[in-house]
Amino acid sequence: MKKSILAVILLTFVKVTFAQYDPKALEILDAMSKKYKSIPAFEANISYTLTNETEKINEEFKGKITVKGDKYKLVLPEQEVINNGATLWTYLPEAKEVNIDNYDPNSDDLNPSKFYEIYKKGFKYLFLEEKTEGGVLCEVVDLVPEKKDAQYFKVRMNIAKKDKSIQSWTMFDKGGNKYKYSITKFTPSPSVSDGMFTFDPKKYPGVEVIDLR
């Protein structure tokens, strides 16, 4: 009896260990990544939800992201984040200020312009199940950071089984917060200029520029 219990424990341990780099999850993620890498630029309308059951938090916002290569512009109700691949601007309309910093790609695991590639470095991955979301059959994959001190302990991705497009992703932090981003509209290959990914203070009279570089 003791031997059979020990065997079950060992078998469970082996399954969990190898599931950390699940080949089925990798196949899904690679197909998803290939899809987005083939698109030179895209725009997406995003629904953003923050929930915390313990703190009774349930907030929802809508935003828009435009991506072109390594560049992106993320517009949310209370801020705009602009990145041209070298410089990062965070504009706060209510405060009438913009913070400028150098962009370090190595310190930004969750860069919104590279959300389809984050699994390739510093993450374990596991296929969970197939689940219908918004009428779309999705393959659910969990990404778990290899670093124990990472800001988020898990990222859950819902990827459409048919065309490998991302329907949503949810980030879980250690404080019990869940940040869910759902793509409500996707426009591939829009016409966007590089100037869109630079913040020009002259266009915002009265804005305070805080240069942190």
C-alpha atoms as one frame of an Amber mdcrd trajectory, in Angstrom:
protein
   0.000   0.000   0.000   2.831   2.361   0.951   4.589   1.641  -2.329   1.497
   2.416  -4.402   0.966   5.739  -2.583   4.603   6.653  -3.117   4.312   5.759
  -6.807   1.288   8.034  -7.203   3.115  10.900  -5.499   6.166  10.453  -7.720
   4.041  10.187 -10.873   2.177  13.372  -9.947   5.470  15.161  -9.314   6.832
  14.087 -12.698   3.681  15.243 -14.504   3.783  18.661 -12.829   7.484  19.079
 -13.530   7.206  18.318 -17.246   3.988  20.305 -17.583   5.989  23.428 -16.796
   7.183  23.378 -20.417   4.144  21.720 -21.957   4.753  20.882 -25.660   1.053
  21.322 -26.487   1.106  24.803 -24.954   4.275  25.625 -26.895   2.677  24.527
 -30.160  -0.297  26.849 -29.531   1.900  29.767 -28.479   4.230  29.393 -31.471
   1.268  29.414 -33.878  -0.150  32.504 -32.175   3.217  34.284 -32.272   3.700
  33.479 -35.976   0.313  35.025 -36.758   1.097  38.380 -35.123   4.703  38.572
 -36.338   3.422  38.411 -39.919   1.445  41.644 -39.394   3.587  44.837 -39.812
   1.207  46.952 -37.708  -2.147  46.678 -35.977  -4.701  48.530 -33.872  -6.886
  46.972 -31.212  -9.694  48.218 -29.011  -9.256  46.788 -25.539 -11.562  46.262
 -22.589  -9.539  46.371 -19.372 -10.891  44.990 -16.084  -9.289  45.122 -12.617
 -10.771  42.858  -9.951  -9.786  41.960  -6.394 -12.246  39.811  -4.459 -10.666
  40.504  -1.057 -10.608  44.280  -1.518 -14.011  44.300  -3.265 -12.524  45.990
  -6.333 -14.255  45.705  -9.693 -13.247  48.374 -12.209 -13.558  48.415 -15.979
 -11.988  50.711 -18.548 -11.738  50.798 -22.303  -8.639  51.650 -24.265  -6.873
  51.404 -27.578  -3.442  50.202 -28.568  -1.571  50.835 -31.809   1.523  48.748
 -32.552   4.139  49.010 -35.305   7.187  46.811 -34.866   8.787  47.679 -31.501
   6.762  50.893 -31.218   3.412  51.249 -29.480   0.878  53.766 -28.203  -1.490
  52.704 -25.452  -4.394  55.041 -24.674  -6.347  54.496 -21.441  -8.837  56.838
 -19.701  -6.294  58.204 -17.202  -3.033  57.938 -19.118  -1.294  57.470 -22.444
   1.877  55.416 -22.802   3.989  56.003 -25.899   7.100  54.039 -26.819   9.238
  54.571 -29.927  11.561  51.695 -29.092  14.098  53.924 -27.309  12.123  56.439
 -25.240   9.057  55.914 -23.053   6.537  58.711 -22.426   3.763  58.425 -19.826
   1.250  61.245 -20.226  -1.259  61.986 -17.440  -3.966  64.301 -18.842  -5.553
  65.161 -15.459  -2.225  66.117 -13.901  -1.084  67.808 -17.123   2.309  66.145
 -16.908   4.400  63.752 -18.949   7.163  61.536 -17.569  10.011  60.697 -19.938
  12.326  57.747 -19.418  14.701  55.587 -21.401  13.103  52.363 -22.537  14.863
  49.182 -21.456  13.450  46.192 -23.373  15.187  43.764 -20.998  13.214  45.039
 -18.008   9.811  44.943 -19.688   8.573  41.350 -19.798   5.006  42.493 -20.491
   5.629  45.013 -23.263   2.208  45.401 -24.938   3.826  45.510 -28.371   5.324
  42.068 -27.744   2.556  40.349 -25.793   2.582  37.578 -28.389   6.245  36.776
 -27.628   6.501  37.065 -23.843   6.421  33.293 -23.407   9.769  32.902 -25.214
  11.896  34.207 -22.359  11.559  33.706 -18.627   8.267  31.791 -18.600   7.042
  28.252 -18.109   3.848  27.344 -19.949   0.995  24.901 -19.519  -2.075  24.068
 -21.626  -5.154  23.973 -19.366  -8.318  23.404 -21.398 -10.548  24.462 -24.256
 -13.108  27.074 -23.277 -15.635  29.243 -25.100 -15.242  32.989 -24.513 -17.489
  35.517 -26.233 -18.759  32.802 -28.546 -15.213  31.850 -29.614 -13.688  28.457
 -28.801 -10.355  29.179 -27.118  -7.325  27.224 -26.001  -6.353  28.339 -22.495
  -2.635  28.540 -21.690  -0.991  29.634 -18.435   2.395  31.358 -18.388   4.310
  31.262 -15.094   7.416  33.464 -14.573  10.632  31.620 -13.802  11.668  34.449
 -11.464  10.135  34.090  -8.020  10.201  37.866  -7.460   8.285  38.679 -10.657
   5.513  41.267 -10.340   2.938  38.824 -11.730   2.858  35.176 -10.686   0.737
  34.073 -13.647  -0.505  35.225 -17.056  -3.484  33.353 -18.511  -4.026  33.582
 -22.273  -7.209  32.677 -24.149  -6.242  31.956 -27.757  -8.827  31.296 -30.461
  -8.462  27.695 -31.597  -9.486  28.440 -35.187  -7.138  31.284 -36.159  -4.787
  31.546 -33.115  -5.776  35.154 -32.409  -5.675  36.342 -28.800  -9.111  36.891
 -27.332  -7.917  37.955 -23.888  -5.126  37.680 -21.350  -5.259  38.030 -17.566
  -2.358  38.942 -15.279  -2.458  37.817 -11.636  -0.327  39.630  -9.056   0.603
  38.635  -5.505  -1.753  41.216  -4.002  -4.810  39.383  -5.304  -5.367  41.715
  -8.257  -6.480  40.347 -11.627  -5.891  42.512 -14.676  -7.836  41.247 -17.676
  -7.399  42.636 -21.191  -9.955  41.591 -23.807  -9.616  42.503 -27.480 -12.997
  43.790 -28.670 -11.910  44.948 -32.116  -8.786  44.150 -34.129  -7.567  46.018
 -37.229  -4.536  44.521 -39.010  -2.165  46.640 -41.101  -3.574  50.135 -40.473
  -1.820  53.140 -42.011   0.233  54.657 -39.153   3.252  56.971 -39.272   6.290
  56.775 -36.969   5.363  60.234 -35.663   2.455  58.661 -33.817   4.932  57.039
 -31.438   6.545  60.246 -30.203   5.153  62.694 -27.632   5.403  66.329 -28.742
   4.957  68.701 -25.730   4.210  71.597 -28.104   0.877  69.977 -28.902  -0.074
  70.006 -25.195   0.032  73.627 -23.918   0.776  73.855 -20.196   2.022  70.283
 -19.836   4.795  69.769 -17.262   7.680  67.716 -18.621   9.422  65.488 -16.057
  12.566  64.046 -17.613  13.750  60.990 -15.659  16.548  60.023 -18.022
